[in-house]
């Protein structure tokens, strides 16, 4: 299933293995499909891609569990978006899905408030280093 395409014709989405045993996030470029690594679980799906080829989506962290976390792929490695939060933000938020990424690296995401359990739309802005 294709979910997004960028300006340079890269497509991202989800593909299932035989028997739907696993769902893989992928990037399709120039006629070749590349599966992305998960965050440790058996299900992942890519939802958005920017012009630079950075991909966002969600992945389970434990095989057989539905413990989704949002991720970003920088063309080399998949990162759990929760690992980029400050200690204070990690105490309040769990980023469960990443839906889109723009040219400046801002990510539209969904997060669960750890205090009251409510679900919120979030805008993640990369820190300038």
N, C-alpha and C positions, 0 to 999 in steps of 0.2 A: 504494500500500500504506500503510495507516494503522498507526502504531506506538505512539502514545500519545494520551491525551486528558486535559485538566486539569479542574478543578472548574467552570470557566466555559464548558465545551463547546468549547474550541479543540482541534483535532486536528492532529497533525503526522505526517509520514511522507515517502515517496519517490514520485515519479511519473516515468515514462519518457517521453521524447519519441518521435516517430514513428520506427519502426525500431530502437528502443532505442539510439539514438545517444548519448543523454545521460540521466543520472538526476538529477532535481532534488529538493532538499529543499523541503518546503512546510509552510505553516501554513494551516489551513482554519478560518475564523471567519465566523459569520453567513451562511453560504451562498456565501462567496467563498474561492477558493483563491489564496494568494499564494506565488509561488516565491521562495525565498531565494537570494541570491547565493552562489556557491561561493567557495572560497579561491583560485580561479584555474584550477582543473581542470574536467573535464567531468562528474564524478560527485559527488553529494552526497546525503545522506540525513539527515533529522531523526529523532531517536530518543526525545527526551523534552521535556516542557514543564511548567513550574510555573504556579501560579495567576497570577503576575504576567505570564505570557506570554513568559518567557525560554525559549529553545529551545536544545537541545544536539544534536549529531550529529557526522557526519564528512564530510569533503570531500577530494577530491584537490586538489593544488596546481598540477599541470602537466597540460595536455591530453594524453590518451592514456596517462598513467602511473597507477600504483596507489600513489601516494605520499600516503596518507591522513593527515590530521591531524584531531584533534577540534576542534570549534568551539562557540562560544556566540553566540546572536543575542539582542540586548537589545531588540528591537522596532524598532530603527533600523539597526543595522549588524551584520555577521557578523565575529567575531574569532577568530583562531587561538589556541587555548588555550595553545600552546607559547610564544606571545609574552608571556604573563602569568607565566611561570616565572622564578625568579631565575636569574642566570647560572650558579650552581652546579648548580641543578636541571636547567637546559637541557643542561649537559654530561653529565648522567647519564640523563635521561629524554626520550623522544619520545612525546607523547600522540597516539595514533593514532585513538582512538574516544572519544566521550562518549555515555554510555548513558542517563543520567537526571539530573535537577536537582530539588532540593527547594526549599521556601519560603524557606530562608535562603541559597540560592545555592550550596550544596554540590553538587558534580558527581561522579557515579560515572563513572569513566573507565577506559580500558585504555591501558597505556603499555608501550613497549619500552625495556628497559634498554640504553643505548647501549654499555655496557662489556662485558656478556656475552651480549646478544641475547635474554635471557629476556623473556617477556611477563608483566605483572602487572596485577592490579586495583588501581586508585588511587582515593583520595578526595581531591578538590581542594576546598579551603576558601578562599573569597575573603578577601583581606587587608582589614582594616578601615583605611580611610584617613581 
